[in-house]
Amino acid sequence: MKKNLLLLALLAFAAVSFTACGGDDDADVTPVNVPTQPFNDDAIRLSFVKETIDYKRHDSKDGYVIRELELTESGHYFVKLEKKAEDDVTRATTAEYAYVFGFYTKDAQGNYVLNGFGTITITMTGNSSATVSITLQDASGASVSVSVTVPTPPADATSEATKALCRNWKIQSTRVQIQGESGFYQEEGCNVNSLFEYIKSHAKLTDVLPENHKIESIEFSKNGTFALMYANGNIDKATWRWVNASEGALSYTWDFADMGYSFVDGTASVKINSEGTSQLKLFGTAVNDKKEKKNVTITVNMF
């Protein structure tokens, strides 16, 4: 399913810089005094490579298998599902994915209770492997134990810059400025459709957007992932890594190969204030079907 979402590319960033307060753009990178997240020590990604678990979504007749399970610092879980295919050839060429996600808690026995999904117990068996016991929260209440892989955490996963970035950021307002235009577009929140319409009208883009894409928050994790969380209950995910943590430089790769958009190349900078607010500036190039280019700056204020 082709996705043409502005903020899938709006978050096409390569550089982020941190400052202790909202001042001058050239301030030195400084650790930010922001609260520690409630599940900072529990954040982990689990990859179901050797063994998979069947899963039935309540909103679909199709069968799925669990491919990945992630717990984040802020208390969200994400379960990546792969749709079952009829044969290996079909699976290799037309694999389809979906997510189940929500909040999780930790009980007195150290089990993780994933609201709407089930309960999991993680037993590390090495630096990069673990055994996971899952009791699914469905009609069958099926319980199964499998071996999983724990991907190596990104470099600087425990750095102050990573701790400052990795949390769920609520979006307050968004502004779009386009090269050569004297004005700008600004709105409360982040309605992707209205932002896209402004860029489309001034940069002559031809992409088509689905309706009702209002992004409510952006969540980064030291697991090397980030998620766009929409008001309609959907999400999009990507992986990120530091290119140069001391300078705040990052690179990213979208989780699904079909997350394309013409706004595909850019950089970003963010200021994280000591009171826990931030401003994310994203820089990119809008390219239309005539190969005409215009630089675009999108500023997202978050808290």
N, C-alpha and C positions, 0 to 999 in steps of 0.2 A: 504494500500500500504506500504510494508515493506521498511523502509529507513535504509541503512547501510552507514551512513556518518561519516567519521573520526572525523570531528569537532563537530558533535553532541555529541560525547563522548570526543573529545579533550577538549571541554568545561565542562567536568565532573569535576567540581572543588569543593573544600570544604574550601579553605582558600585563602584570598587575603590580602596583606599588603600594606599600603600606606606610601611613604616617600616623603619629599619635594624636593629632588633632587636625581639624579641617582648616589648614592654612595654605601655605605656598606650595605650588605643584612640585617644586624642586627640593622639598625637604628630604632629609635622610630617612632611610628605612629604619623604623623604630618598633620594637615590640609594643603591641597594643593591649591595654588593660581591659579585656572583655571577659565576661564570666565563662568559667569552664562549663562545658556541656555536660548534662546529667549522665550520659553513657559514654564518656570519652574513652574509658578503658575497655569498653565492650565492642567498639566498632570493628567489624570484620567482614570480609567477603569470602564466600564458600563457593567453589566451582564444582559442579556435578559432572565430571568428565568420564570417569570409569563406570560409575553407577548412576542411574537416573531413577526418579520416582514419578509414577503416573499421577496426573492431577486433572480434575474435572472442574472447569470454571462454571459458576452458577449461571452466568449469562451467555453460555455458549454450549452447543451440542458437540463441538469438536473436542477431541482428546488432546491433552498436552503432557509434556514431561517437564520436570523442574531442571533447569540448566544452571541457575545461580541463585544464591540467597545472600542478601547483604543486610547487616545491621549498621546503623549510623550513630554518630555521637549524639544527635538531637533526639533520638528515640523513634526514628522511622525504620521500617523494614521494607525491602524490595525483593520480590521473588520473580526472577526472569523465567518465563515459560516458553517452550518451543512447541509449536503445533506439530502433532504427529503427521507424518507423510505415509503414503501408501507403499513407497519403495525408496531405496537409497538414492536413486537418480533424482527423484522428485525432491527429496530432502536436501540434496546438495545444491539444487538450482533454485528452489522456491521456498526455502525455509521461512516460516513466519513466526514472529515472536510477540509476546504480550507480557504485561506486568500485573502482579497482584501486590498491593502495598497498603501500608497503614502504620499504626503505632504499635510498639511493643513495650513490655515491662519485664522485670526480672523478679522471680519469686524467691522465697527463702532458701530453696534448694539449689539455686543457681541456674534454674531452667529459664528459658526465654519464652514468654507468652506473647505470641503474635496475634493481635486482635483480628479476628475474621479469617485467620489462616490455620493456626494450630500452635502446638508447643514443641520447642526444639531443645535438645540437650547437646552441647558441643564438648567433645573430649579431644584435646589435642594429642596426636600420636607422633608428632615430629614438628620441625620448624615450618614445614610447608604442607602438612597433611593433618587431617582430623577425622574423627568418626562423629557423625551426626545422627541422632535419633529424633525422628519426627513423628508426632501424633497429629494427624490432620484433623482440622475442625470441620468435618463434613458429615454427611449422613452415615458413612461407614465407620468413621472414627478410626481409620486405618493407622497402624503404627508400624514404622519400619526404621531400620538402622542401616546406614550406608557409609562408605568411605568417600571422602571428598578431598579436593585440593584447596589449599589456602594460598592464593596468589601472593607473591612477594609485595609487601607494602611499598609505595613510592618512596623515592629518596626524600629526606627531610620530613618524613611523616609526623615526627614529634617536634618539629621546629616551632618557634613562636609565631612565625608567619603562617604556618599551616593551622595552628590552633586558632589564630585570629580569623582566618578565612572560613574554617570548617564549622558550619552551623547552618540553621535554616534562616534565611534572610527574607523578611516580609517586604514587599514592594510598596513604597509610598507614592512615588510619582515618576514620570518618565518624560524626557524631552528629546526631540529629534531635530538635528540641524544638518542641512545639506549644502554642500559646496556650491557657491554661486548664488544662493538664496539669501536675501536680507533678513527674512523672518525665520520662524521656527514653529514647531508644533509641540505643545505640552499638554499633559493630562494627568489627573490623579490615577494612581494604579498603573496597570500595564495591559491595555487592550491591544493585542497583537494586530487585530484587524484594522483598527483605526490608525495605528502607527504605520502599518503596511500601506494603507490607502494614501497617506501623506507622502511616503517615499515613492510609491507607484506613480502618483500624479506629477511629482517633480523630477523623478529620474526615469520616467517612462518605462517602468518595469512591466512585464506581461505575466508574471506568475499569478497563480490562482490560490487563494487561501480558503481552507474550510472555515465555517462560521464558529463563533463562540469560543475564541481562543484568548481568554484573559488569564495572564500569568499572575498568580497570587504570591508565589515565593520561589526562591532559588536556593537549593540546598547543596552545599559542598561537604565532602567527607574526606578524611585522611586515607580512606580506602582507595583513593584515586578516582572517585566518581563525583559527578554532580547531576542534579535533577532539576528540571523545570516542572513546577507543580501548578496545574491549571484549575480554574474555578469549576470547570465541568467534571472534575474528578479524574482527569487523565494526567499522565506524566510523560516526559521525554527524558532520556538519560544519555550521558556521555562519560568518557573517562578523561582525566586530566593528569598532568605531571608537571613538576617544576623543571624548567629549563635552566634557570638560575635563581635559586631561592633568595639569595642576598639582594638581587635586583628585582625580585618579584616576577620573573618571567615564567610563563607557562605555555604548554601546548596541549591540544585536545584531540580526541577522536570520538565521533558519534557512535553510539552503541549499535544502531541498526544502519545498514548500508544505504537505505532508501531515504535518509534524512537530508535530502538535497535542497539547495536554495541558491539563487543567484548572488546573494550577499554572502560570499563564502570566504573572504580573506580579510583579516584585520587584526588589530591589537586592542588592548584595553588597559585601563588603569583604575585602581580603586583606592579611595581613602577610607580607612576605618578609624572612626573617631573614638576617643577614650570613653565617651558615654554610650558606645555600642551602636552608633549609626554608621552608615557607610554610603559612599557615592561611587558607583561603577560607571566608568566611561568606556564605551565601546566604539572603536573606529573601524570602518570597513569601506568597501567599494561596491556600489550598486552597479550591476552591468545588465543592460537590457538586450533584447534580441538583435539589435543593430551593433552590438559590441561597444556601445557608448558607456562611458564610466563617469560616476560622480562619487566623490568622497562623502561619507555619511558619519556623523557622530551621534551616538545615542547615549544619553545620560540617565542612569537609573538610580534614584535615591531609595535607600533601603534602611530597615531597622530590625 
